[in-house]
Amino acid sequence: MKNRKGISTVIITLFSIAMAFVAVSVVWIAISNLINVQSERISIETQTVNLEVESVKVEGNGDVSVKVKRGKGDGDLTGVSFLFSDGANSKTVEMKDVNLEQLEEKTFTIQENEISGISSVKKVSVAPIVKGNGKDVQKNIVDEQKTITEEPRELIILD
């Protein structure tokens, strides 16, 4: 009987060690996943893409033309994300497979139906989508345009 009591203590000790090992493993998996996700967002090649909103024009049919200029920087730009706001509501539109080289300008036309819910565009912000560690990663907003030029709409006066 004395021998049995000693075995019980050994089993409890081994069980405690196993539980501690499992707990450490779970914490390590959670932390390593968090570190991997965050490292993708801050990799150095993704930090060098610079975009600037040159102009924003609301066309007569409600479409919005946004002229974007890419500055110097070696990041692999794969897309552009636009954030449209009317002061109260906002809508994000992503353009994928964008070919915009360093110091190049390009005008993007966003259809009126893509920004439905925005009554009158007051602000447009732009954020690059870059390839980082093999995945497309959207970066933070790098520029915004608050002054919007509206194309005069045709006014018809009936007598």
C-alpha positions as a Markdown table, in Angstrom:
| # | Residue | x | y | z |
|---|---|---|---|---|
| 1 | Met | 0.0 | 0.0 | 0.0 |
| 2 | Lys | 2.8 | 2.4 | 0.7 |
| 3 | Asn | 4.2 | 1.9 | -2.7 |
| 4 | Arg | 0.8 | 2.9 | -4.3 |
| 5 | Lys | 0.8 | 6.2 | -2.5 |
| 6 | Gly | 4.2 | 7.1 | -4.0 |
| 7 | Ile | 3.1 | 6.2 | -7.5 |
| 8 | Ser | 0.1 | 8.6 | -7.1 |
| 9 | Thr | 2.4 | 11.5 | -6.2 |
| 10 | Val | 4.6 | 10.8 | -9.3 |
| 11 | Ile | 1.5 | 10.6 | -11.5 |
| 12 | Ile | 0.2 | 14.0 | -10.2 |
| 13 | Thr | 3.7 | 15.6 | -10.7 |
| 14 | Leu | 3.9 | 14.3 | -14.3 |
| 15 | Phe | 0.3 | 15.5 | -15.0 |
| 16 | Ser | 1.2 | 18.9 | -13.6 |
| 17 | Ile | 4.3 | 19.2 | -15.8 |
| 18 | Ala | 2.3 | 18.1 | -18.8 |
| 19 | Met | -0.4 | 20.7 | -18.1 |
| 20 | Ala | 2.2 | 23.4 | -17.8 |
| 21 | Phe | 3.8 | 22.3 | -21.1 |
| 22 | Val | 0.4 | 22.5 | -22.8 |
| 23 | Ala | -0.3 | 25.9 | -21.4 |
| 24 | Val | 3.1 | 27.3 | -22.5 |
| 25 | Ser | 2.5 | 25.8 | -26.0 |
| 26 | Val | -0.9 | 27.4 | -26.4 |
| 27 | Val | 0.5 | 30.8 | -25.3 |
| 28 | Trp | 3.5 | 30.4 | -27.7 |
| 29 | Ile | 1.2 | 29.6 | -30.6 |
| 30 | Ala | -1.0 | 32.6 | -30.0 |
| 31 | Ile | 2.0 | 35.0 | -29.6 |
| 32 | Ser | 3.9 | 33.6 | -32.6 |
| 33 | Asn | 0.8 | 34.1 | -34.8 |
| 34 | Leu | 0.4 | 37.7 | -33.6 |
| 35 | Ile | 4.1 | 38.4 | -34.3 |
| 36 | Asn | 3.8 | 36.9 | -37.8 |
| 37 | Val | 0.7 | 39.0 | -38.7 |
| 38 | Gln | 2.3 | 42.2 | -37.4 |
| 39 | Ser | 5.6 | 41.6 | -39.1 |
| 40 | Glu | 3.8 | 41.3 | -42.4 |
| 41 | Arg | 2.3 | 44.7 | -41.9 |
| 42 | Ile | 5.6 | 46.4 | -41.0 |
| 43 | Ser | 8.0 | 44.7 | -43.4 |
| 44 | Ile | 10.5 | 47.3 | -44.8 |
| 45 | Glu | 9.6 | 46.9 | -48.5 |
| 46 | Thr | 6.0 | 47.8 | -47.8 |
| 47 | Gln | 7.0 | 51.0 | -46.0 |
| 48 | Thr | 8.5 | 52.7 | -49.1 |
| 49 | Val | 5.4 | 53.2 | -51.2 |
| 50 | Asn | 4.2 | 56.8 | -51.3 |
| 51 | Leu | 1.0 | 57.9 | -52.9 |
| 52 | Glu | -0.4 | 61.4 | -53.3 |
| 53 | Val | -3.9 | 62.5 | -54.3 |
| 54 | Glu | -3.3 | 65.2 | -57.0 |
| 55 | Ser | -6.9 | 66.0 | -57.7 |
| 56 | Val | -10.5 | 64.8 | -57.2 |
| 57 | Lys | -13.3 | 65.6 | -59.6 |
| 58 | Val | -17.0 | 64.7 | -59.4 |
| 59 | Glu | -18.2 | 64.2 | -62.9 |
| 60 | Gly | -21.7 | 65.2 | -64.1 |
| 61 | Asn | -22.9 | 61.6 | -64.0 |
| 62 | Gly | -21.9 | 61.2 | -60.4 |
| 63 | Asp | -18.7 | 59.2 | -61.1 |
| 64 | Val | -15.6 | 60.4 | -59.2 |
| 65 | Ser | -12.2 | 60.8 | -60.9 |
| 66 | Val | -9.2 | 60.6 | -58.6 |
| 67 | Lys | -5.7 | 61.5 | -59.9 |
| 68 | Val | -3.0 | 59.8 | -57.9 |
| 69 | Lys | 0.7 | 60.3 | -58.1 |
| 70 | Arg | 3.2 | 57.7 | -56.9 |
| 71 | Gly | 6.3 | 59.1 | -55.3 |
| 72 | Lys | 9.7 | 57.5 | -55.0 |
| 73 | Gly | 9.9 | 54.1 | -53.2 |
| 74 | Asp | 10.7 | 50.5 | -54.0 |
| 75 | Gly | 7.6 | 48.8 | -52.6 |
| 76 | Asp | 5.7 | 46.4 | -54.8 |
| 77 | Leu | 2.4 | 48.2 | -55.3 |
| 78 | Thr | -0.4 | 45.8 | -56.3 |
| 79 | Gly | -3.5 | 48.0 | -55.7 |
| 80 | Val | -4.9 | 51.2 | -54.3 |
| 81 | Ser | -7.6 | 51.6 | -51.7 |
| 82 | Phe | -9.8 | 54.7 | -51.7 |
| 83 | Leu | -11.8 | 56.0 | -48.8 |
| 84 | Phe | -14.7 | 58.3 | -49.7 |
| 85 | Ser | -16.4 | 60.4 | -47.1 |
| 86 | Asp | -19.3 | 62.9 | -47.0 |
| 87 | Gly | -18.5 | 63.9 | -43.4 |
| 88 | Ala | -21.0 | 61.4 | -41.9 |
| 89 | Asn | -20.6 | 58.2 | -44.0 |
| 90 | Ser | -17.7 | 56.6 | -45.6 |
| 91 | Lys | -17.1 | 53.9 | -48.2 |
| 92 | Thr | -14.0 | 52.1 | -49.2 |
| 93 | Val | -13.3 | 51.0 | -52.8 |
| 94 | Glu | -10.3 | 48.8 | -53.7 |
| 95 | Met | -8.6 | 48.8 | -57.1 |
| 96 | Lys | -6.6 | 45.6 | -57.6 |
| 97 | Asp | -3.9 | 44.8 | -60.1 |
| 98 | Val | -2.8 | 48.4 | -60.4 |
| 99 | Asn | 0.3 | 49.2 | -62.4 |
| 100 | Leu | 1.7 | 52.5 | -61.1 |
| 101 | Glu | 5.4 | 53.0 | -61.4 |
| 102 | Gln | 7.5 | 55.4 | -59.4 |
| 103 | Leu | 6.8 | 59.1 | -60.2 |
| 104 | Glu | 3.9 | 58.1 | -62.4 |
| 105 | Glu | 0.4 | 59.6 | -62.3 |
| 106 | Lys | -2.8 | 57.8 | -63.0 |
| 107 | Thr | -6.5 | 58.8 | -62.9 |
| 108 | Phe | -8.9 | 56.3 | -61.4 |
| 109 | Thr | -12.6 | 56.6 | -62.2 |
| 110 | Ile | -14.9 | 55.2 | -59.5 |
| 111 | Gln | -18.5 | 54.6 | -60.7 |
| 112 | Glu | -21.3 | 56.3 | -58.8 |
| 113 | Asn | -22.8 | 52.9 | -57.8 |
| 114 | Glu | -19.5 | 51.9 | -56.1 |
| 115 | Ile | -19.8 | 54.7 | -53.6 |
| 116 | Ser | -23.6 | 54.5 | -53.0 |
| 117 | Gly | -24.5 | 55.8 | -49.6 |
| 118 | Ile | -22.2 | 58.8 | -49.9 |
| 119 | Ser | -24.5 | 61.8 | -50.5 |
| 120 | Ser | -21.8 | 64.3 | -51.6 |
| 121 | Val | -18.1 | 63.4 | -51.7 |
| 122 | Lys | -16.2 | 65.8 | -49.4 |
| 123 | Lys | -13.0 | 63.9 | -48.7 |
| 124 | Val | -11.0 | 61.2 | -50.6 |
| 125 | Ser | -8.2 | 59.3 | -48.9 |
| 126 | Val | -5.8 | 56.9 | -50.5 |
| 127 | Ala | -3.8 | 53.9 | -49.1 |
| 128 | Pro | -1.4 | 51.7 | -51.0 |
| 129 | Ile | -1.9 | 47.9 | -51.2 |
| 130 | Val | 1.5 | 46.3 | -51.4 |
| 131 | Lys | 2.9 | 42.8 | -51.6 |
| 132 | Gly | 4.6 | 41.9 | -48.3 |
| 133 | Asn | 5.8 | 38.5 | -47.5 |
| 134 | Gly | 3.9 | 37.0 | -50.4 |
| 135 | Lys | 0.5 | 38.5 | -49.5 |
| 136 | Asp | -1.3 | 41.7 | -50.4 |
| 137 | Val | -1.3 | 44.0 | -47.4 |
| 138 | Gln | -3.2 | 47.3 | -47.2 |
| 139 | Lys | -1.1 | 50.1 | -45.6 |
| 140 | Asn | -2.3 | 53.1 | -43.7 |
| 141 | Ile | -3.7 | 56.1 | -45.4 |
| 142 | Val | -0.9 | 58.2 | -46.9 |
| 143 | Asp | -2.8 | 61.1 | -48.4 |
| 144 | Glu | -6.2 | 62.7 | -48.6 |
| 145 | Gln | -7.9 | 65.4 | -50.6 |
| 146 | Lys | -10.5 | 67.6 | -48.8 |
| 147 | Thr | -11.2 | 70.0 | -51.6 |
| 148 | Ile | -13.4 | 68.4 | -54.2 |
| 149 | Thr | -14.0 | 69.9 | -57.7 |
| 150 | Glu | -17.5 | 69.2 | -59.0 |
| 151 | Glu | -18.1 | 69.4 | -62.7 |
| 152 | Pro | -21.0 | 71.8 | -63.4 |
| 153 | Arg | -24.2 | 70.0 | -64.0 |
| 154 | Glu | -26.3 | 71.0 | -66.9 |
| 155 | Leu | -29.1 | 73.3 | -65.9 |
| 156 | Ile | -32.2 | 73.3 | -68.0 |
| 157 | Ile | -34.7 | 76.1 | -67.5 |
| 158 | Leu | -38.2 | 75.4 | -68.8 |
| 159 | Asp | -40.4 | 78.4 | -69.6 |
